[in-house]
Amino acid sequence: MAPSCTARGGEQMASAPEPATFALSSTGKRWLRPWLTRHLQTFFYTLGLLSRAPLASFLTAAVIGMALALPAGLYVLLDNVRDATRGWDGSNEISLFLQLNISDDKAEAIAGNVRDWPEVARARVITRAQALEEFRQLSGFADVMDAFSSDNPLPAVIVVEPTVGAGDGVTMDKLLGRLGELPEVDFAQFDLAWLKRLYGILRIVERGVLVLAVLLAGGVLLVVGNTMRLGVENRRQEIEIAKLFGATDAFIRRPFLYSGLLYGALGGVIAWLLVWVCFLLLGEPVQHLTALYSGDYRLQGLAAWASVVLVAGGAMLGLLGSWLSVGRHLPAIEPS
């Protein structure tokens, strides 16, 4: 009998940790439920406070929304410009305008010599007749150009496409200078030089938008911080009474933090609406302008992920501004 009792005792000891694990899980659940309840109560209490002064709450959120809408709108505008010019730099080509006395056969011979250069991938010739016909079609002055049918004023052109390794700026400038020094070449032109300059300007504007976003984010912090400071001062007596009854700073701070969070989130939504309305108004003129250049481009608004980032960023800025302001002014209030 003793061995069996010992075995049963060992089984009881082996199964002892299971109730402890269950007790720990129950403790976590008992702690989590009141925590969520307190935060939900504070959240709806804060909504009630903001709804009591809807105009003042909306004006504060509108200021935040305008501050967020400016960098967001500039970012979307830059993204549209990059998207519109994405396919324009597929090939970096150099146009060599030959002298008028150079015949088409001579132009083919020059192009054959240029093809042997290690920096050149391809070189094709646009004859004088082809150049005149292309100009007649693109210019819309076909009747006027018929007067030049016997005396073509346009030279032959050699279009040179460099290799992939020669596409950087320094190598491209060297190749352009070398081609321009050929005795038969009257003028050498890099066709996409203006696009490179445009990309350089866009990089500068992009850096400026980043600096502007940082400055306006600081402005949002100041707006929320000042709003929370006024809220603390207006509820000074209430805070003193709460501290007399043992309320902690964390308990008193919580409604202010939710206020800043809601202000920032609502400001982000207002910023999204402002950007959407602005690009809706600009969409038709831009489409009409691109149609004049035989294109069909439509402005794109904020993407889904960018919209989420805008609203979440506004909420985080509001929360941070509230936390900094309340954390500074709340400890100075003590019951007398």
C-alpha positions in Angstrom: 0.0 0.0 0.0 2.8 2.4 0.8 4.3 2.3 -2.7 0.9 3.1 -4.2 0.4 6.0 -1.9 3.8 7.2 -2.8 3.0 6.9 -6.5 -0.2 8.8 -6.0 1.7 11.5 -4.0 4.2 11.8 -6.9 1.4 12.2 -9.3 -0.1 15.0 -7.2 3.3 16.7 -7.0 3.8 16.4 -10.7 0.5 17.9 -11.5 0.9 20.8 -9.1 2.4 23.4 -11.6 -0.7 23.3 -13.8 -3.0 25.2 -11.4 -0.2 27.8 -10.9 -0.1 28.3 -14.7 -3.8 28.7 -14.8 -3.8 31.1 -11.9 -1.2 33.3 -13.7 -3.3 33.4 -16.8 -6.3 34.4 -14.8 -4.3 37.1 -13.1 -3.3 38.5 -16.5 -6.9 38.5 -17.6 -8.1 40.2 -14.4 -5.5 42.9 -14.9 -6.1 43.4 -18.7 -9.9 43.8 -18.4 -9.9 46.7 -16.0 -7.1 48.4 -17.9 -9.1 48.3 -21.1 -12.2 49.4 -19.3 -10.4 52.5 -17.8 -9.0 53.5 -21.2 -12.4 53.1 -22.9 -14.0 55.2 -20.2 -11.4 57.8 -20.6 -11.7 57.8 -24.4 -15.4 58.3 -24.4 -15.1 60.9 -21.6 -12.7 62.8 -23.8 -15.0 62.6 -26.8 -17.7 64.1 -24.6 -15.5 67.0 -23.5 -14.6 67.8 -27.1 -18.2 67.6 -28.3 -19.2 70.2 -25.7 -17.2 72.8 -27.6 -17.4 71.6 -31.2 -16.4 74.9 -32.8 -13.3 75.3 -30.7 -12.3 71.6 -31.2 -12.8 71.9 -35.0 -10.8 75.1 -35.3 -7.9 73.5 -33.4 -8.1 70.4 -35.6 -8.3 72.6 -38.7 -5.1 74.4 -37.8 -3.4 71.1 -37.4 -4.9 69.9 -40.7 -3.7 72.9 -42.6 -0.2 72.5 -41.2 -0.2 68.8 -42.3 -1.8 69.4 -45.7 1.0 71.6 -47.1 3.8 69.1 -46.9 1.5 66.3 -47.8 0.2 68.1 -50.9 3.7 69.0 -52.0 4.8 65.4 -51.6 1.9 64.2 -53.8 2.7 66.8 -56.4 6.4 65.7 -56.5 5.3 62.1 -56.8 3.0 63.0 -59.7 5.9 64.9 -61.5 8.2 61.9 -61.0 5.5 59.5 -62.3 4.8 61.7 -65.4 8.5 61.8 -66.3 9.4 58.2 -65.4 9.5 56.9 -68.9 11.3 59.9 -70.5 14.8 58.9 -69.5 14.8 55.5 -71.2 17.6 56.4 -73.5 20.2 59.2 -73.3 20.6 60.4 -76.8 22.9 62.9 -78.4 21.9 64.6 -81.7 24.6 65.7 -84.0 23.5 68.3 -86.5 25.8 68.1 -89.5 26.8 70.9 -91.8 24.5 71.6 -94.7 27.1 70.6 -97.3 27.3 67.1 -95.8 25.6 64.5 -98.0 23.6 61.6 -96.8 26.3 59.1 -97.8 28.9 61.1 -96.0 26.6 61.2 -92.9 26.4 57.4 -93.1 30.2 57.1 -93.2 30.5 59.4 -90.1 27.9 57.4 -88.3 29.8 54.2 -89.1 33.0 55.7 -87.6 31.1 56.8 -84.5 29.7 53.3 -83.9 33.2 52.0 -83.4 33.7 54.2 -80.3 33.6 52.2 -77.1 31.2 54.7 -75.5 28.7 54.4 -78.3 26.0 51.7 -78.4 24.2 52.8 -81.5 24.2 55.6 -84.1 21.5 56.2 -86.7 21.2 58.7 -89.4 18.2 61.0 -90.1 18.6 62.1 -93.7 17.8 65.6 -94.8 14.7 64.4 -96.6 13.5 62.5 -93.5 14.2 65.5 -91.3 12.1 67.8 -93.6 9.2 65.3 -93.7 9.3 64.9 -89.9 9.3 68.7 -89.4 6.4 69.1 -91.8 4.3 66.5 -89.9 5.1 67.8 -86.4 5.0 71.6 -87.1 1.7 71.7 -88.9 3.1 74.0 -91.6 3.1 71.5 -94.4 1.9 74.1 -96.9 4.6 76.5 -96.0 7.3 73.8 -96.1 6.3 72.8 -99.6 8.1 76.0 -100.7 11.3 74.3 -99.6 10.8 71.1 -101.6 13.5 72.1 -104.0 15.8 73.7 -101.4 15.9 71.7 -98.1 17.1 74.0 -95.3 17.5 71.2 -92.8 20.8 69.3 -92.2 21.3 65.6 -91.8 21.3 64.4 -88.2 23.1 61.6 -86.5 21.4 60.3 -83.3 24.0 58.7 -81.0 23.0 56.5 -78.1 25.8 55.9 -75.5 26.4 52.6 -73.7 25.0 51.9 -70.3 28.3 52.6 -68.6 28.6 56.0 -70.3 25.3 57.3 -69.0 26.7 59.2 -66.0 27.0 62.9 -66.1 30.8 63.2 -66.3 31.2 60.6 -69.1 28.3 62.0 -71.0 29.8 65.5 -71.0 33.1 64.1 -72.3 31.4 62.2 -75.0 29.3 65.3 -75.9 32.4 67.4 -76.2 34.3 64.8 -78.3 31.4 64.5 -80.7 31.1 68.2 -81.0 34.7 68.5 -82.1 34.2 66.5 -85.2 34.8 68.7 -88.2 31.6 67.7 -90.0 29.4 68.5 -86.9 27.9 71.9 -86.8 26.2 71.5 -83.4 25.9 68.6 -80.8 23.0 68.6 -78.4 22.2 66.3 -75.5 18.5 65.7 -75.9 17.8 64.9 -72.2 19.9 67.6 -70.6 16.8 69.5 -69.6 15.4 66.4 -67.9 18.6 66.0 -65.9 18.2 69.6 -64.7 14.6 68.9 -63.9 15.6 65.9 -61.7 18.1 68.1 -60.0 15.5 70.7 -59.3 13.1 68.0 -58.0 15.8 66.8 -55.6 16.2 70.3 -54.2 12.4 70.7 -53.9 12.1 67.3 -52.2 14.7 68.3 -49.6 12.8 71.6 -49.1 9.5 69.7 -48.6 11.3 67.6 -45.9 12.5 70.7 -44.1 9.1 72.2 -44.3 7.5 69.1 -43.0 9.8 69.1 -40.0 9.1 72.8 -39.3 5.3 72.3 -39.6 5.5 69.2 -37.4 7.1 71.5 -34.8 4.2 73.9 -35.3 1.7 71.1 -34.7 3.4 70.3 -31.4 3.2 73.9 -30.3 -0.5 74.2 -31.2 -1.4 71.0 -29.4 0.9 71.9 -26.4 -0.6 75.3 -26.0 -4.2 73.9 -26.3 -3.3 71.3 -23.6 -1.7 74.0 -21.4 -4.9 76.1 -21.5 -6.9 72.9 -20.8 -4.8 72.3 -17.7 -5.2 75.8 -16.5 -9.0 75.8 -17.0 -9.3 72.6 -15.0 -6.9 73.6 -12.3 -9.4 73.4 -9.4 -10.7 70.0 -10.7 -7.1 68.7 -10.8 -6.4 70.0 -7.2 -9.5 68.3 -5.9 -8.6 65.0 -7.7 -5.2 65.1 -6.2 -6.7 65.6 -2.7 -8.5 62.4 -3.1 -5.4 60.6 -4.1 -5.5 60.7 -8.0 -2.1 60.1 -9.6 -0.6 62.3 -12.3 -1.0 59.4 -14.7 -4.7 59.2 -14.0 -5.2 62.9 -14.5 -2.9 63.1 -17.6 -4.8 60.4 -19.5 -7.8 62.5 -20.7 -5.4 65.2 -22.0 -3.4 62.6 -23.9 -6.5 61.3 -25.5 -7.5 64.9 -26.4 -4.1 65.4 -28.1 -4.5 62.1 -29.9 -8.0 62.9 -31.2 -7.0 66.5 -32.2 -4.1 65.1 -34.3 -6.1 62.3 -35.9 -8.9 64.7 -36.8 -6.3 67.1 -38.2 -4.9 64.3 -40.3 -8.3 63.6 -41.7 -8.8 67.3 -42.5 -5.4 67.4 -44.2 -6.4 64.4 -46.3 -9.6 66.1 -47.3 -7.8 69.3 -48.2 -5.3 67.5 -50.4 -8.1 65.5 -52.1 -10.1 68.7 -52.9 -7.0 70.5 -54.2 -6.0 67.7 -56.6 -9.7 67.3 -57.6 -9.7 71.0 -58.7 -6.3 70.7 -60.4 -7.2 67.4 -62.2 -9.1 68.9 -65.2 -6.6 71.7 -66.0 -3.7 69.3 -65.9 -5.5 66.8 -68.1 -6.3 69.6 -70.6 -2.7 70.7 -70.6 -1.3 67.2 -71.3 -3.9 66.7 -74.1 -2.3 69.7 -75.8 1.0 67.8 -75.9 -0.7 64.6 -77.2 -0.7 63.0 -73.8 -3.3 61.7 -71.3 -2.1 62.0 -67.7 -4.3 62.2 -64.7 -3.2 63.5 -61.3 -3.0 60.8 -58.6 -4.0 61.6 -55.1 -2.6 60.2 -51.9 -2.1 56.5 -51.9 -3.8 54.3 -49.3 -0.7 53.8 -47.3 0.2 57.5 -47.5 -3.3 58.4 -46.2 -2.8 56.0 -43.2 0.6 57.5 -42.5 -0.9 61.0 -42.7 -3.7 60.3 -40.2 -1.4 58.2 -37.9 1.3 60.8 -38.1 -1.1 63.6 -37.1 -2.3 61.4 -34.2 1.2 60.7 -33.0 2.1 64.4 -33.2 -1.0 65.3 -31.2 -0.2 62.7 -28.6 3.5 63.8 -28.3 2.6 67.5 -28.0 0.0 66.7 -25.3 2.4 64.5 -23.4 5.1 67.1 -23.4 2.8 70.0 -22.4 0.9 68.2 -19.7 4.0 66.5 -18.3 5.5 69.9 -17.8 2.5 71.8 -16.3 0.7 69.1 -14.3 3.4 68.5 -11.6 3.3 72.2 -10.8 -0.4 71.9 -9.6 -0.6 70.8 -6.0 -3.6 71.0 -3.7 -3.2 74.0 -1.2 
